[in-house]
Amino acid sequence: MKNSNLKVAVIGLGSIGKVVASNLVKGKRDVIIAGKTFSKAEALASELGSLARPMEVAEAIRQADMVVLAVWFSTIKEFFETYAAELEGKIIVDPSNPIAPDDKGGFKKIIGQYESSGEILSALLPKHAKLVKALGTLGADSLKKEAFADPRKVGFYATDDQRINPEIESLIRDNGFEPVRVGGIDKSIDIEVFGNLHEFGALGKAVTLEEAAEKIQPQLA
Ligand SMILES: NC(=O)c1ccc[n+]([C@@H]2O[C@H](COP(=O)([O-])OP(=O)(O)OC[C@H]3O[C@@H](n4cnc5c(N)ncnc54)[C@H](OP(=O)(O)O)[C@@H]3O)[C@@H](O)[C@H]2O)c1
């Protein structure tokens, strides 16, 4: 299948951002990368090769059509304010899980039990931007290890604007996963941590399309 022409930027080069950028390069997709400092992006780009281009955050967002915000939930909220002008009209891909360490060595949700970061962020979006919840349903290790598996494992996503489905699906395929839309942003909770379709929720692992169909068909839109 042909790669999309939309330019993608990955902002935030920690555990998830690095894997997403590296998967995209494996998927032969050009990727703009930006971290807190330019030198971090430059160092990663030299590891990833010529498909990865390092930039400052504002310039990366300006040049991209789709922006993967691989930063923490609270940082995404800050980004929406700081980079409101640059993010106007962009497709924003949100992998965030609204959690913080608890006092028992695990993680706890930092928003209400029935709230999702997707729904909270969709109410705060910069002008004309479109939100997609994706690339956060597997832990970073699985996102790396399971990419381009044969048969492919599923990458779930949720978005309200179905006109962008082909672009999102191309992004997920170029990351090495088979895209499955679970519904609108109101279904984000299912694909966020502790949700029914999350690796660290009811699903428990990465699944193939066949396994997904068997286990979760009733939940799919
Ligand atoms: N880790 C997982 O297994 C996993 C799985 C699913 C979803 N997620 C979600 O993915 C998101 C990223 O998680 P992560 O584990 O990758 O976190 P992480 O390893 O802490 O990486 C976050 C990155 O964001 C960067 N950052 C912070 N502020 C920034 C700014 N103003 N401009 C540019 N970059 C900035 C940090 O840079 P510095 O290092 O320079 O501070 C860091 O590299 C979170 O929302 C998380 O919930 C994570």
PDBQT file of the ligand as one rigid body, heavy atoms in Angstrom, charges set to zero:
ROOT
HETATM    1  N1  LIG A 301       6.020   4.444  28.049  1.00  0.00    +0.000 N 
HETATM    2  C1  LIG A 301       4.986   3.698  27.660  1.00  0.00    +0.000 C 
HETATM    3  O1  LIG A 301       5.038   2.450  27.708  1.00  0.00    +0.000 OA
HETATM    4  C2  LIG A 301       3.741   4.360  27.162  1.00  0.00    +0.000 A 
HETATM    5  C3  LIG A 301       2.743   3.558  26.573  1.00  0.00    +0.000 A 
HETATM    6  C4  LIG A 301       1.627   4.132  26.031  1.00  0.00    +0.000 A 
HETATM    7  C5  LIG A 301       1.452   5.514  26.072  1.00  0.00    +0.000 A 
HETATM    8  N2  LIG A 301       2.402   6.295  26.666  1.00  0.00    +0.000 N 
HETATM    9  C6  LIG A 301       2.167   7.734  26.687  1.00  0.00    +0.000 C 
HETATM   10  O2  LIG A 301       3.086   8.344  25.796  1.00  0.00    +0.000 OA
HETATM   11  C7  LIG A 301       3.442   9.646  26.273  1.00  0.00    +0.000 C 
HETATM   12  C8  LIG A 301       4.966   9.696  26.398  1.00  0.00    +0.000 C 
HETATM   13  O3  LIG A 301       5.342   8.725  27.360  1.00  0.00    +0.000 OA
HETATM   14  P1  LIG A 301       6.844   8.224  27.473  1.00  0.00    +0.000 P 
HETATM   15  O4  LIG A 301       6.832   6.973  28.261  1.00  0.00    +0.000 OA
HETATM   16  O5  LIG A 301       7.479   8.257  26.137  1.00  0.00    +0.000 OA
HETATM   17  O6  LIG A 301       7.438   9.373  28.401  1.00  0.00    +0.000 OA
HETATM   18  P2  LIG A 301       8.968   9.799  28.541  1.00  0.00    +0.000 P 
HETATM   19  O7  LIG A 301       9.852   8.645  28.278  1.00  0.00    +0.000 OA
HETATM   20  O8  LIG A 301       9.069  10.514  29.838  1.00  0.00    +0.000 OA
HETATM   21  O9  LIG A 301       9.130  10.834  27.355  1.00  0.00    +0.000 OA
HETATM   22  C9  LIG A 301       8.476  12.044  27.336  1.00  0.00    +0.000 C 
HETATM   23  C10 LIG A 301       9.336  12.941  26.493  1.00  0.00    +0.000 C 
HETATM   24  O10 LIG A 301       8.708  14.209  26.389  1.00  0.00    +0.000 OA
HETATM   25  C11 LIG A 301       9.751  15.159  26.314  1.00  0.00    +0.000 C 
HETATM   26  N3  LIG A 301       9.255  16.483  26.596  1.00  0.00    +0.000 N 
HETATM   27  C12 LIG A 301       8.762  16.976  27.748  1.00  0.00    +0.000 A 
HETATM   28  N4  LIG A 301       8.447  18.286  27.603  1.00  0.00    +0.000 NA
HETATM   29  C13 LIG A 301       8.740  18.597  26.316  1.00  0.00    +0.000 A 
HETATM   30  C14 LIG A 301       8.676  19.787  25.564  1.00  0.00    +0.000 A 
HETATM   31  N5  LIG A 301       8.219  20.908  26.106  1.00  0.00    +0.000 N 
HETATM   32  N6  LIG A 301       9.084  19.763  24.278  1.00  0.00    +0.000 NA
HETATM   33  C15 LIG A 301       9.564  18.618  23.717  1.00  0.00    +0.000 A 
HETATM   34  N7  LIG A 301       9.657  17.456  24.386  1.00  0.00    +0.000 NA
HETATM   35  C16 LIG A 301       9.259  17.455  25.674  1.00  0.00    +0.000 A 
HETATM   36  C17 LIG A 301      10.739  14.687  27.361  1.00  0.00    +0.000 C 
HETATM   37  O11 LIG A 301      11.987  15.270  27.107  1.00  0.00    +0.000 OA
HETATM   38  P3  LIG A 301      13.165  15.188  28.218  1.00  0.00    +0.000 P 
HETATM   39  O12 LIG A 301      13.547  13.726  28.253  1.00  0.00    +0.000 OA
HETATM   40  O13 LIG A 301      14.217  16.049  27.619  1.00  0.00    +0.000 OA
HETATM   41  O14 LIG A 301      12.576  15.686  29.503  1.00  0.00    +0.000 OA
HETATM   42  C18 LIG A 301      10.724  13.188  27.120  1.00  0.00    +0.000 C 
HETATM   43  O15 LIG A 301      11.717  12.800  26.187  1.00  0.00    +0.000 OA
HETATM   44  C19 LIG A 301       2.748   9.828  27.624  1.00  0.00    +0.000 C 
HETATM   45  O16 LIG A 301       1.568  10.581  27.420  1.00  0.00    +0.000 OA
HETATM   46  C20 LIG A 301       2.392   8.391  28.032  1.00  0.00    +0.000 C 
HETATM   47  O17 LIG A 301       1.216   8.336  28.816  1.00  0.00    +0.000 OA
HETATM   48  C21 LIG A 301       3.544   5.749  27.202  1.00  0.00    +0.000 A 
ENDROOT
TORSDOF 0
